[in-house]
Amino acid sequence: LLFLLYTGPLLFLLYTGPLIFLLYTRPLLFLLYTGPLLFLLNTGPLLFLLYTGPLLFLLYTGPLLFLLYTRPLLFLLYTGPLLFLLYTGPLLFLLYTGLLLFL
């Protein structure tokens, strides 16, 4: 901890590595100094979604993990109807797009 206080976050990250840096600092500082990819690999998808938001989460993890960790309606809004239909199937597609009411 004294090493972090005397050297600053960047030297502390370089000398100790990302996992020790994450243990002694806040996750947002870790995200700023290491970037989104290392943050995702070291913290997991849930913290990554909380700290970066849905758009970066979708770009870095892909549609399948995005659908698993978010709501289907958010998935529909961020990916569009075609990907939503491919990943969820016709029943959820009809339910969330409102076409089920007309059947």
Backbone as CSV, one residue per row, in Angstrom:
resi,resn,N_x,N_y,N_z,CA_x,CA_y,CA_z,C_x,C_y,C_z
1,LEU,0.821,-1.191,0.000,0.000,0.000,0.000,0.870,1.262,0.000
2,LEU,1.954,1.239,0.763,2.855,2.394,0.750,3.516,2.559,-0.608
3,PHE,3.794,1.445,-1.258,4.383,1.503,-2.597,3.439,2.204,-3.565
4,LEU,2.147,1.923,-3.441,1.150,2.575,-4.286,1.091,4.071,-3.997
5,LEU,1.149,4.435,-2.729,1.071,5.852,-2.371,2.295,6.634,-2.822
6,TYR,3.487,6.024,-2.753,4.704,6.748,-3.106,4.989,6.765,-4.606
7,THR,4.595,5.737,-5.325,4.959,5.671,-6.741,3.851,6.120,-7.673
8,GLY,2.618,6.040,-7.229,1.501,6.387,-8.099,0.930,5.141,-8.759
9,PRO,-0.236,5.276,-9.353,-0.917,4.104,-9.902,-0.213,3.460,-11.094
10,LEU,0.387,4.257,-11.948,0.985,3.686,-13.161,2.195,2.809,-12.850
11,LEU,3.114,3.296,-12.012,4.273,2.470,-11.643,3.850,1.265,-10.817
12,PHE,2.856,1.453,-9.982,2.347,0.336,-9.184,1.794,-0.758,-10.096
13,LEU,1.080,-0.366,-11.135,0.551,-1.334,-12.099,1.675,-2.038,-12.845
14,LEU,2.681,-1.300,-13.238,3.788,-1.901,-13.986,4.596,-2.887,-13.143
15,TYR,4.791,-2.593,-11.875,5.608,-3.459,-11.031,4.842,-4.634,-10.425
16,THR,3.557,-4.478,-10.181,2.835,-5.545,-9.487,1.960,-6.386,-10.396
17,GLY,1.542,-5.853,-11.521,0.662,-6.586,-12.426,-0.792,-6.219,-12.200
18,PRO,-1.668,-6.645,-13.102,-3.058,-6.199,-13.042,-3.867,-6.742,-11.865
19,LEU,-3.605,-7.968,-11.428,-4.426,-8.521,-10.341,-4.161,-7.844,-9.003
20,ILE,-2.896,-7.607,-8.687,-2.558,-6.909,-7.441,-3.049,-5.469,-7.517
21,PHE,-2.938,-4.858,-8.695,-3.412,-3.498,-8.883,-4.918,-3.412,-8.632
22,LEU,-5.647,-4.401,-9.101,-7.095,-4.421,-8.892,-7.447,-4.620,-7.418
23,LEU,-6.654,-5.403,-6.698,-6.923,-5.629,-5.280,-6.720,-4.370,-4.436
24,TYR,-5.742,-3.529,-4.809,-5.418,-2.363,-3.990,-6.052,-1.069,-4.477
25,THR,-6.709,-1.063,-5.623,-7.319,0.170,-6.120,-8.801,-0.065,-6.395
26,ARG,-9.466,0.937,-6.814,-10.881,0.850,-7.187,-11.000,0.291,-8.598
27,PRO,-12.119,-0.383,-8.904,-12.281,-0.925,-10.256,-12.291,0.133,-11.358
28,LEU,-12.801,1.336,-11.069,-12.820,2.370,-12.102,-11.413,2.835,-12.446
29,LEU,-10.549,2.951,-11.442,-9.153,3.304,-11.692,-8.457,2.197,-12.476
30,PHE,-8.792,0.972,-12.168,-8.244,-0.166,-12.907,-8.667,-0.121,-14.366
31,LEU,-9.926,0.234,-14.618,-10.424,0.346,-15.987,-9.708,1.459,-16.741
32,LEU,-9.478,2.579,-16.087,-8.810,3.700,-16.753,-7.354,3.393,-17.102
33,TYR,-6.656,2.668,-16.238,-5.234,2.409,-16.475,-4.967,1.177,-17.342
34,THR,-5.864,0.220,-17.379,-5.578,-1.005,-18.134,-6.362,-1.123,-19.430
35,GLY,-7.483,-0.456,-19.534,-8.296,-0.553,-20.732,-9.395,-1.597,-20.572
36,PRO,-10.356,-1.588,-21.491,-11.523,-2.458,-21.344,-11.227,-3.953,-21.438
37,LEU,-10.294,-4.348,-22.291,-10.062,-5.786,-22.481,-9.448,-6.436,-21.242
38,LEU,-8.413,-5.826,-20.665,-7.834,-6.369,-19.434,-8.819,-6.303,-18.274
39,PHE,-9.624,-5.254,-18.269,-10.641,-5.138,-17.218,-11.636,-6.284,-17.314
40,LEU,-12.053,-6.611,-18.525,-12.984,-7.724,-18.719,-12.355,-9.050,-18.316
41,LEU,-11.113,-9.273,-18.681,-10.451,-10.537,-18.368,-10.197,-10.709,-16.874
42,ASN,-9.934,-9.611,-16.157,-9.596,-9.717,-14.739,-10.790,-9.590,-13.793
43,THR,-11.881,-8.991,-14.224,-13.002,-8.791,-13.313,-14.213,-9.647,-13.649
44,GLY,-14.358,-10.041,-14.881,-15.515,-10.832,-15.282,-16.575,-9.978,-15.955
45,PRO,-17.557,-10.639,-16.556,-18.544,-9.901,-17.346,-19.477,-8.992,-16.554
46,LEU,-19.834,-9.377,-15.336,-20.810,-8.583,-14.598,-20.253,-7.219,-14.171
47,LEU,-19.054,-7.202,-13.606,-18.435,-5.921,-13.248,-18.135,-5.102,-14.489
48,PHE,-17.772,-5.782,-15.572,-17.504,-5.072,-16.823,-18.765,-4.370,-17.313
49,LEU,-19.895,-5.044,-17.225,-21.166,-4.432,-17.640,-21.516,-3.252,-16.752
50,LEU,-21.298,-3.383,-15.445,-21.631,-2.300,-14.528,-20.765,-1.060,-14.725
51,TYR,-19.479,-1.239,-15.026,-18.580,-0.101,-15.124,-18.466,0.490,-16.521
52,THR,-18.798,-0.257,-17.575,-18.614,0.275,-18.921,-19.918,0.583,-19.636
53,GLY,-21.003,-0.034,-19.235,-22.277,0.210,-19.892,-22.572,-0.852,-20.938
54,PRO,-23.804,-0.847,-21.443,-24.227,-1.921,-22.350,-23.538,-1.919,-23.718
55,LEU,-23.220,-0.742,-24.253,-22.656,-0.713,-25.604,-21.252,-1.315,-25.664
56,LEU,-20.378,-0.910,-24.747,-19.036,-1.515,-24.714,-19.105,-2.989,-24.354
57,PHE,-20.037,-3.340,-23.498,-20.206,-4.745,-23.133,-20.580,-5.575,-24.353
58,LEU,-21.473,-5.057,-25.167,-21.871,-5.759,-26.388,-20.703,-5.872,-27.359
59,LEU,-19.918,-4.820,-27.490,-18.791,-4.842,-28.429,-17.690,-5.807,-27.994
60,TYR,-17.419,-5.887,-26.706,-16.311,-6.721,-26.236,-16.705,-8.168,-25.953
61,THR,-17.967,-8.448,-25.656,-18.326,-9.823,-25.299,-19.127,-10.539,-26.364
62,GLY,-19.798,-9.798,-27.226,-20.593,-10.429,-28.265,-22.052,-10.542,-27.857
63,PRO,-22.910,-10.890,-28.811,-24.353,-10.890,-28.547,-24.824,-11.954,-27.558
64,LEU,-24.184,-13.114,-27.523,-24.675,-14.180,-26.660,-24.489,-13.850,-25.181
65,LEU,-23.304,-13.390,-24.801,-23.094,-12.980,-23.405,-23.924,-11.756,-23.055
66,PHE,-24.103,-10.881,-24.030,-24.932,-9.698,-23.801,-26.363,-10.111,-23.477
67,LEU,-26.868,-11.082,-24.182,-28.223,-11.565,-23.925,-28.318,-12.268,-22.575
68,LEU,-27.264,-12.991,-22.187,-27.284,-13.686,-20.897,-27.233,-12.741,-19.703
69,TYR,-26.509,-11.617,-19.839,-26.320,-10.729,-18.697,-27.250,-9.523,-18.694
70,THR,-28.042,-9.311,-19.730,-28.962,-8.177,-19.744,-30.384,-8.664,-19.990
71,ARG,-31.307,-7.770,-20.021,-32.704,-8.090,-20.298,-32.906,-8.249,-21.801
72,PRO,-33.882,-9.059,-22.205,-34.131,-9.224,-23.643,-34.523,-7.928,-24.354
73,LEU,-35.217,-7.024,-23.660,-35.609,-5.777,-24.300,-34.392,-4.900,-24.591
74,LEU,-33.427,-4.880,-23.663,-32.186,-4.138,-23.900,-31.407,-4.756,-25.053
75,PHE,-31.437,-6.074,-25.132,-30.788,-6.766,-26.241,-31.438,-6.378,-27.566
76,LEU,-32.741,-6.289,-27.589,-33.453,-5.889,-28.801,-33.103,-4.464,-29.203
77,LEU,-33.020,-3.563,-28.229,-32.707,-2.169,-28.536,-31.290,-1.986,-29.064
78,TYR,-30.325,-2.735,-28.528,-28.936,-2.546,-28.927,-28.536,-3.353,-30.164
79,THR,-29.206,-4.450,-30.456,-28.772,-5.285,-31.581,-29.698,-5.208,-32.777
80,GLY,-30.938,-4.842,-32.565,-31.876,-4.775,-33.672,-32.700,-6.044,-33.769
81,PRO,-33.750,-6.006,-34.577,-34.676,-7.138,-34.621,-34.106,-8.410,-35.256
82,LEU,-33.211,-8.273,-36.221,-32.705,-9.471,-36.885,-31.844,-10.332,-35.956
83,LEU,-30.880,-9.715,-35.261,-30.064,-10.482,-34.307,-30.907,-10.988,-33.150
84,PHE,-31.868,-10.191,-32.742,-32.758,-10.622,-31.661,-33.529,-11.875,-32.060
85,LEU,-34.020,-11.901,-33.297,-34.732,-13.074,-33.791,-33.814,-14.286,-33.879
86,LEU,-32.571,-14.079,-34.314,-31.627,-15.200,-34.438,-31.235,-15.784,-33.084
87,TYR,-31.070,-14.940,-32.078,-30.587,-15.418,-30.779,-31.685,-15.842,-29.818
88,THR,-32.915,-15.363,-29.988,-33.957,-15.698,-29.020,-35.025,-16.631,-29.570
89,GLY,-35.200,-16.668,-30.851,-36.232,-17.522,-31.434,-37.492,-16.734,-31.726
90,PRO,-38.419,-17.355,-32.434,-39.600,-16.613,-32.887,-40.583,-16.230,-31.774
91,LEU,-40.714,-17.042,-30.735,-41.700,-16.733,-29.703,-41.325,-15.478,-28.909
92,LEU,-40.066,-15.411,-28.444,-39.639,-14.198,-27.736,-39.625,-12.999,-28.656
93,PHE,-39.293,-13.226,-29.923,-39.295,-12.128,-30.882,-40.699,-11.550,-31.021
94,LEU,-41.683,-12.416,-31.147,-43.058,-11.940,-31.255,-43.535,-11.273,-29.971
95,LEU,-43.124,-11.811,-28.842,-43.533,-11.245,-27.567,-42.962,-9.845,-27.357
96,TYR,-41.676,-9.669,-27.644,-41.032,-8.390,-27.361,-41.233,-7.352,-28.452
97,THR,-41.584,-7.742,-29.649,-41.824,-6.744,-30.689,-43.285,-6.356,-30.779
98,GLY,-44.142,-7.032,-30.065,-45.540,-6.665,-30.017,-46.387,-7.332,-31.081
99,LEU,-45.791,-8.169,-31.907,-46.552,-8.828,-32.964,-47.420,-9.952,-32.430
100,LEU,-47.148,-10.406,-31.228,-47.939,-11.486,-30.638,-49.370,-11.022,-30.327
101,LEU,-49.528,-9.732,-30.076,-50.855,-9.211,-29.767,-51.813,-9.304,-30.959
102,PHE,-51.250,-9.315,-32.170,-52.084,-9.331,-33.357,-52.462,-10.750,-33.796
103,LEU,-51.850,-11.761,-33.186,-52.157,-13.139,-33.611,-53.392,-13.694,-32.967
